[in-house]
Amino acid sequence: MKEYMGNDFLLKNDLARHLYHDYAEKLPIIDYHCHIPPQEIYENRKFENITQVWLGGHQKKADGSDYYFGDHYKWRLMRCNGVSEDYITGDMPDRERFQKFAETMEKTIGNPMNHWCQLELKKYFGYTKPINGANAQEIWDICNEKLQNDPKCTVRGLVEASNVRFVGTTDDPVDSLEWHVKIREDDSIKVKVCPSFRPDKALNVHLAGFDEYMKQLSEVSGVEITGSESCLEALNKRLLFFVSLGCKASDHGIEEIPFTGADAAKADIAFRKAMANEAVSEEERRDWQSFLMEGLGKMYYDNDVAMQLHYNAIRNTNQKMFEKYGPDTGFDAMDAHNCVHGIQGLLSALTYADKCPKTILYSLNPSDMDLVATICGCFQQNSPVPSRVQLGAAWWFNDTRDGMVRHLQILGRLGVLGNFIGMLTDSRSFLSYTRHEYFRRILCNTVGEWVEDGEFPYDEEGLKAIIEGICYYNAERYFGL
């Protein structure tokens, strides 16, 4: 029986162990997509206890409303284990909340959360025993002592200990980016932290609050927004501000990717209805989103900003819980939109205009991966950045061991795996950098098995270049860091 989570965890042959320990393990991290708050980096937040880091909780906004924040992966597991919401998003004492989580972990065989948490305990706290109810007090004491007294366990300390070179946060176009400005001016912050442009609210013409958002966007951009074209003008002004602070990527969390070929006049029908608080039809929504996505894609090309498209998530599925706790609290699921024609139409129109940006496509539905990989192959071009259109890393419900292996197999089968830009955290936690370790171990084992089985030649320098490229250098080149 192998050692639980030992030094060679997930590495099943000699070549895999060699590739990981000699090439992948010590490479820096480029976390080009995450949701960590830049304010906490600037302020170098110190956490009081491990519950704050792992589970988060709820707090009051300035207007007195409730705000729930934390790791929705962990919250879902606790709910699946029958834990009362009082210990998840509620106000039970942190020590009791941690106990409930530790007891849940006893049953998570086969779940990547078990691996991620154990890797985090080992890397940041030197703790190697299993997470369970019996060990909860010991884990609590060891972690909390370090979090409160060890400078390596502040936010900046954790980032530096993880060997992170670049962080791409996720920011709304109306954001002042004040914390990014402060980070940029602080020479003591060694990691490069840059905003990513996420204009979801401008695209969601069919949702409540769109009219108020347009007023905000108009105010911060200085552009009077009267329709789709002026909306794009306002977004372009904000994108230029983001680029001035180092923005390398946009991000779109969109349920589906429509392309209708709508012109400004058709798109404006939805705008007028939304601003009058009238219902917007599905056809009208699609026209608005199609027109804006095409315009945004051209902006990204002009500013060398990568376009990330995350789609096929059905969000806020549980209406009662959404009304009580808000979004991003663990009630999202996989959707099944057929977006292949929308993706094809968008990329084709941008390519026809010679304005197709670097693009990364992520579907939450794993059944889409083959078709997305083949679409990617239709829009590559001669470029200093090979594989400009990428099948993005296994995302959200797919970033499991088998999900990552399947993703690597599809990339290998239908594209050029050696050009893949590698893993990201997509996380709100400063301990989540071990997901890069998890991915790197799986990558080295997958490549090691292929070579050991005689499916690819053993070429030391060639394999080194593939592993180091996927783990670090391809992303460095792709984002122009």
Residue pairs with C-beta under 8 A, 6 or more apart in sequence:
2 8
4 130
5 115
5 118
5 119
5 122
5 128
8 17
9 115
9 441
10 401
10 438
10 441
10 442
10 445
11 17
11 20
11 441
11 444
11 445
11 448
12 445
12 448
12 449
13 445
13 448
13 449
13 452
14 448
15 447
15 448
15 451
15 452
15 458
16 444
16 445
16 447
16 448
16 449
17 444
17 448
18 448
19 444
19 447
19 448
19 463
19 464
19 467
20 440
20 441
20 444
20 445
23 444
23 464
23 467
23 468
23 471
24 440
24 441
24 443
24 444
24 467
24 468
24 471
25 437
25 440
26 163
27 163
27 440
27 468
27 471
27 472
28 163
28 164
28 165
28 472
29 162
29 163
29 164
29 165
29 166
29 433
29 436
29 472
30 164
30 165
30 166
30 422
30 472
30 475
30 476
30 479
30 481
31 164
31 166
31 167
31 168
31 424
31 425
31 433
31 436
32 166
32 168
32 248
32 249
32 421
32 424
32 475
32 479
33 168
33 170
33 196
33 249
33 251
33 308
33 424
33 425
33 426
34 167
34 168
34 169
34 170
34 424
34 425
34 426
34 427
34 428
34 432
35 169
35 170
35 426
35 427
35 428
36 167
36 169
36 425
36 427
36 428
36 429
36 430
37 169
37 179
37 428
38 169
38 179
38 180
38 183
38 193
38 195
39 179
40 155
40 430
41 155
41 156
41 159
41 167
41 179
41 183
41 189
41 191
41 193
42 179
42 182
42 183
42 186
42 189
43 155
44 154
44 155
44 156
44 157
45 154
45 155
46 147
46 148
46 153
46 154
46 155
47 53
47 147
47 153
48 94
48 144
48 147
48 148
49 94
49 95
49 98
49 140
49 143
49 144
49 147
50 98
50 139
50 140
50 143
50 144
50 147
51 57
51 94
51 95
51 97
51 98
51 101
52 94
53 147
53 429
53 430
53 431
54 71
54 74
54 98
54 101
54 117
54 429
54 431
55 70
55 71
55 74
55 75
55 88
55 94
55 97
55 98
55 101
56 68
56 69
56 70
56 71
56 428
57 68
57 69
57 70
57 89
57 91
57 94
57 97
58 66
58 67
58 68
58 69
58 89
58 90
58 91
58 325
59 66
59 67
59 69
60 66
60 67
61 67
66 325
66 326
67 326
68 89
68 325
68 326
68 329
69 328
69 428
70 89
70 428
71 427
71 428
71 429
72 328
72 329
72 330
72 332
73 113
73 330
74 101
74 113
75 88
75 89
75 329
75 330
76 330
77 104
77 108
77 111
77 113
78 87
78 88
78 100
78 101
78 104
79 85
79 88
79 330
81 103
81 104
81 107
83 100
83 104
84 90
86 92
87 96
87 97
87 100
88 97
88 100
89 325
89 329
95 140
98 136
98 139
98 140
99 133
99 136
102 131
102 132
102 133
102 135
102 136
102 139
103 132
103 133
103 136
105 113
105 114
105 117
105 130
105 131
105 132
106 130
106 131
106 132
106 133
108 114
111 400
112 399
112 400
112 401
112 438
114 131
115 401
115 438
116 432
116 434
116 435
116 438
117 131
118 128
118 130
118 131
119 434
119 437
119 438
120 431
120 432
120 434
121 127
121 128
121 131
121 139
121 143
122 128
123 161
123 162
123 434
123 437
124 146
124 152
124 153
124 158
124 161
124 431
125 139
125 142
125 143
125 146
125 153
126 142
127 138
127 139
127 142
127 143
129 135
129 138
129 139
131 139
146 152
146 153
147 153
150 157
151 157
152 158
152 160
152 161
155 430
156 189
156 191
158 430
158 431
158 433
159 167
159 191
159 430
159 433
160 190
160 191
162 433
162 434
162 436
164 191
164 433
165 191
165 192
165 481
166 191
166 192
166 193
166 194
166 479
166 481
167 191
167 192
167 193
167 194
168 194
168 195
168 196
168 248
168 249
168 479
169 180
169 193
169 194
169 195
169 196
170 196
170 198
170 251
171 177
171 180
171 195
171 196
171 197
171 198
171 242
172 198
172 199
172 200
172 201
173 197
173 198
173 199
173 202
173 217
173 220
173 235
173 238
173 239
173 242
174 213
174 216
174 217
174 220
174 238
175 195
176 220
177 195
177 241
177 242
177 245
180 193
180 194
180 195
180 245
180 246
181 245
183 189
183 193
184 245
184 246
192 246
192 481
194 245
194 246
194 247
194 248
195 242
195 245
195 246
195 247
196 242
196 247
196 248
196 249
196 250
196 251
196 308
197 238
197 239
197 242
197 247
197 249
197 250
197 251
197 305
198 250
198 251
198 252
198 253
199 235
199 250
199 252
199 292
199 296
200 252
200 253
200 254
201 209
201 210
201 213
202 213
202 214
202 217
202 231
202 235
202 292
203 252
203 254
203 288
203 289
203 292
203 293
204 210
205 270
205 271
205 274
205 280
205 284
205 285
205 288
205 289
206 270
206 274
206 280
206 284
206 285
210 274
210 275
211 274
211 275
211 277
214 225
214 231
214 275
217 223
217 225
217 231
217 234
217 235
217 238
218 224
218 225
218 234
220 238
221 233
221 234
221 235
221 237
221 238
222 237
223 230
223 233
223 234
223 237
224 230
225 231
225 234
227 264
227 267
227 268
227 271
227 272
228 264
228 267
228 268
228 271
228 288
228 291
228 292
228 295
229 264
231 271
231 292
232 292
232 295
232 296
232 299
235 292
235 295
235 296
235 299
236 299
239 247
239 250
239 299
239 300
239 303
239 305
240 303
243 303
243 305
247 303
247 305
248 305
248 306
248 479
248 480
248 481
249 305
249 306
249 307
249 308
249 360
249 479
250 296
250 300
250 305
250 306
250 307
250 308
251 308
251 310
252 293
252 307
252 308
252 309
252 310
252 311
253 310
253 311
253 313
254 289
254 309
254 310
254 311
255 311
255 312
255 313
255 314
255 315
255 335
255 337
256 311
256 312
256 335
256 337
256 339
256 342
257 293
257 309
257 311
257 339
257 342
257 343
257 346
258 285
258 286
258 289
258 290
258 293
258 342
259 290
259 293
259 294
259 341
259 342
259 343
259 344
259 345
259 346
259 349
260 266
260 283
260 286
260 287
260 290
260 345
261 290
261 345
261 349
262 286
262 287
262 288
262 290
262 291
263 291
264 291
266 287
266 291
267 287
267 288
267 290
267 291
267 292
269 284
269 287
270 280
270 284
270 285
270 287
270 288
271 288
273 279
273 280
273 284
274 280
280 288
290 342
290 345
290 346
293 346
294 346
294 349
294 350
296 307
297 307
297 346
297 350
297 355
297 356
297 357
298 350
298 353
298 355
299 305
300 306
300 307
300 357
300 358
301 350
301 355
301 356
301 357
302 355
304 357
304 358
304 480
305 357
306 357
306 358
306 359
306 360
306 478
306 479
307 357
307 358
307 359
307 360
308 359
308 360
308 362
308 392
309 343
309 359
309 360
309 361
309 362
310 362
310 364
310 392
310 395
311 337
311 339
311 362
311 363
311 364
312 334
312 335
312 336
312 337
312 339
312 363
312 364
312 365
312 368
313 332
313 333
313 334
313 335
313 364
313 396
314 332
314 333
314 334
314 335
315 327
315 331
315 332
316 322
316 327
316 331
316 332
317 331
317 332
317 333
318 331
321 329
321 331
322 329
322 331
325 331
334 364
334 365
334 397
335 364
335 365
336 365
336 367
339 363
339 368
340 368
340 371
340 372
340 375
343 361
343 372
343 375
344 375
344 378
347 356
347 359
347 375
347 378
347 379
347 389
348 379
350 356
350 357
351 379
356 379
356 381
356 388
356 389
358 385
358 388
358 389
358 390
358 478
359 379
359 388
359 389
359 390
360 389
360 390
360 392
360 421
361 372
361 375
361 376
361 389
361 390
361 391
361 392
362 392
362 393
362 395
363 369
363 372
363 395
364 395
364 396
364 397
364 398
366 398
366 403
366 406
369 391
369 406
369 407
369 410
370 410
370 414
372 391
373 391
373 410
373 411
373 413
373 414
373 415
374 414
375 389
376 387
376 389
376 390
376 391
376 415
377 414
377 415
379 388
379 389
380 386
380 387
380 388
380 389
381 388
384 477
385 477
385 478
386 416
386 419
387 415
387 416
387 419
387 420
390 419
390 420
390 421
390 478
391 407
391 410
391 411
391 415
393 399
393 404
393 407
393 422
393 423
393 424
393 439
394 400
394 403
394 404
394 406
394 407
395 426
396 426
397 403
398 404
398 407
399 426
399 435
399 439
401 438
401 442
404 438
404 439
404 442
404 443
405 442
405 446
408 417
408 420
408 442
408 443
408 446
409 446
411 417
411 420
412 450
417 466
417 470
418 465
418 466
418 469
418 470
419 469
419 474
420 470
420 474
421 470
421 474
421 475
421 478
422 436
422 439
422 470
422 471
422 472
422 474
422 475
423 435
423 436
423 439
423 440
425 432
425 433
425 435
425 436
427 435
436 471
440 471
443 467
443 470
443 471
444 467
447 456
447 463
447 466
447 467
450 456
451 457
451 458
451 463
475 481
